[in-house]
Each structure stands twice: as structure tokens, then as C-alpha cells.
Amino acid sequence: MSDGKTMTIADIMTKSVVSVDSTMNVNEAAKMMEDAKVGAIIVMENNTPVGIVTDRDFSAKIVAHAYPITTPVKQIMSSPMFSVGSDDSVRSAADLMHERGIRKLPVIDNDVVVGIITASDIVNLLAVSTEDDIRDIYFHSVVKIFTNYSPYN
């Protein structure tokens, strides 16, 4: 592993990812997620990732709209799907999650899903970061926030 400024997503991503065909129904998808103990699945069409379904989608979309359990995952998936590459920095993933209000990002290299990174992965990384890394993250965040209020932009 490298230091906090140059650490890449490949350093902390989960390599085991569950993917399903877009025609699979939400009941089967939920069972797969439970069996694999994961909070997200990648939705595929013709071996290409087209969306993501998270555990939150089940409550926010299926239950709230009373969709039947035979509803295809394509109907509830989040799409377009935001993603990152394995060589991207952890900071870029954290920034994207913050900007888009998302907690899980597929990691895609050359149109192939190679992993997933979650907000929990980033929090776990923070728990073992050095004081210098935390200070760097803090100042990076402050700069991003106050850039919007700068009279020079």
C-alpha cells in the first residue's frame, strides 16, 4: 500500500462483485445479495455494466412504490451508473461519492467490472490513517467547500 496522497482504489476495493442480468427479478436479486452478504449488485446487459442496485433501492423503490417481487431489476436500478477506475485515487472516489450522494461505486477497467468501493471502505481507511493524512484530507475538503465562495472564481 502507498501513502494517503497516492493510494489508489485498487489498494482498498473489494474484488468480489455480484452481477446479474437486467431481466432478473428483484426477488431473485435480493436473495443473491443476502446469500453473498453484499449491499449492491451490478446490473449487466450483453456483458456490459448498465446500472447498480443497492440495498437502499429495495426500500426506496420497491417498497415505497409497492412493486411486485417479479419486477425486473432494470426497473429499479440506478442508471447511468457512476464508476471509477482501479488506478484512480481514493480521494477522487470520496469526492465523487460526496458530490453525487452515493455510497457505493463500481470499479471498472476497460469496460470490465473489477471491484467495488464503498463509503465504509473509505471510513475504514480513515480509521488507520496517519495524522498527516487526516490533516491533508481535512484541508482538501475545506478548499473544496470554500472554492464556491471565493470572489476570485
C-alpha positions in Angstrom: 0.0 0.0 0.0 1.1 3.6 -0.6 0.6 6.7 1.5 -2.7 8.5 1.7 -2.0 11.0 -1.0 -1.2 8.4 -3.7 -3.3 5.4 -2.5 -5.4 4.1 -5.4 -8.8 2.4 -5.4 -7.1 -0.9 -6.2 -5.5 -0.7 -2.7 -8.8 -0.9 -0.8 -11.5 -2.1 -3.2 -13.4 -5.3 -2.8 -12.6 -7.5 -5.7 -15.6 -9.9 -5.3 -18.6 -8.3 -7.1 -22.0 -9.8 -7.7 -23.6 -9.1 -11.1 -26.9 -10.0 -12.6 -28.7 -9.8 -15.9 -31.1 -6.9 -16.2 -34.0 -9.3 -16.7 -33.6 -10.9 -13.3 -36.5 -10.2 -10.9 -35.9 -8.2 -7.8 -36.8 -11.2 -5.5 -34.0 -13.4 -7.0 -31.6 -10.4 -6.9 -32.4 -9.8 -3.2 -31.8 -13.5 -2.4 -28.4 -13.3 -4.2 -27.4 -10.2 -2.2 -28.4 -11.9 1.0 -26.5 -15.1 0.2 -23.4 -13.2 -0.8 -23.8 -10.8 2.1 -23.4 -7.7 -0.1 -25.1 -4.4 -0.3 -25.1 -3.9 -4.0 -25.2 -5.8 -7.3 -24.2 -4.7 -10.7 -26.8 -5.0 -13.5 -25.5 -6.2 -16.8 -26.8 -6.3 -20.4 -24.7 -8.1 -23.0 -21.8 -8.4 -20.6 -21.7 -4.6 -20.2 -22.5 -2.9 -16.8 -25.5 -0.7 -17.2 -26.6 0.0 -13.6 -26.4 -0.8 -9.9 -29.0 -1.9 -7.4 -28.2 -1.3 -3.7 -29.9 -2.5 -0.6 -31.4 1.0 -0.3 -33.1 0.7 -3.6 -35.3 -2.1 -2.2 -36.8 0.2 0.4 -36.7 3.4 -1.5 -38.1 2.0 -4.8 -39.7 -1.4 -4.4 -41.4 -1.0 -1.0 -42.3 2.7 -1.5 -43.9 2.0 -4.8 -45.3 -1.4 -3.9 -43.7 -3.1 -6.9 -44.3 -6.8 -7.2 -41.3 -9.1 -6.5 -41.4 -10.2 -10.1 -40.3 -6.7 -11.2 -37.1 -6.8 -13.3 -34.0 -5.2 -11.6 -33.7 -3.0 -14.7 -36.8 -1.1 -13.5 -35.2 -0.2 -10.1 -31.5 0.1 -10.9 -29.7 3.4 -10.7 -28.6 4.4 -14.2 -26.5 5.9 -15.6 -24.1 4.3 -13.2 -21.2 6.3 -11.8 -17.9 4.4 -11.6 -14.2 4.8 -11.0 -11.1 3.1 -12.3 -8.8 1.0 -10.2 -5.9 3.4 -10.8 -7.9 6.4 -9.6 -7.2 7.9 -6.2 -9.2 7.1 -3.2 -9.7 10.9 -2.8 -11.4 11.0 -6.2 -13.8 8.3 -5.3 -14.6 10.1 -2.0 -15.2 13.3 -3.9 -17.5 11.6 -6.4 -19.5 9.9 -3.6 -19.9 13.2 -1.8 -20.8 15.2 -4.9 -23.4 12.6 -6.1 -24.7 11.5 -2.7 -23.8 7.8 -3.3 -22.3 5.2 -1.1 -21.1 2.5 -3.5 -19.0 2.8 -6.7 -18.3 0.0 -9.1 -14.6 -0.1 -10.2 -14.4 -0.5 -14.0 -11.3 -1.0 -16.1 -11.7 -1.4 -19.9 -15.5 -1.9 -19.6 -15.0 -4.8 -17.1 -16.2 -4.6 -13.5 -13.1 -5.4 -11.4 -14.3 -4.4 -8.0 -16.4 -2.1 -5.8 -15.5 0.6 -3.3 -17.9 1.8 -0.6 -18.2 4.6 1.8 -17.4 2.1 4.5 -14.1 1.2 2.8 -13.1 4.9 3.0 -14.2 5.2 6.6 -12.1 2.1 7.5 -9.2 3.6 5.7 -9.5 6.8 7.7 -9.5 4.8 10.9 -6.0 3.7 10.2 -4.7 6.9 8.6 -1.8 8.9 10.0 -2.3 12.4 11.5 -0.7 13.9 8.4 -3.1 12.1 6.1 -6.1 13.2 8.1 -4.8 16.8 8.0 -4.3 16.6 4.2 -7.9 15.3 3.8 -9.2 18.0 6.0 -7.5 20.8 4.1 -8.5 19.3 0.8 -12.2 19.3 1.9 -12.0 22.8 3.3 -10.6 24.1 0.0 -13.4 22.4 -2.0 -16.1 23.9 0.2 -14.8 27.4 0.2 -13.9 27.5 -3.5 -17.6 28.0 -4.1 -17.5 31.2 -2.0 -14.3 32.7 -3.4 -14.6 36.1 -5.1 -11.8 35.0 -7.5 -13.7 32.2 -9.2 
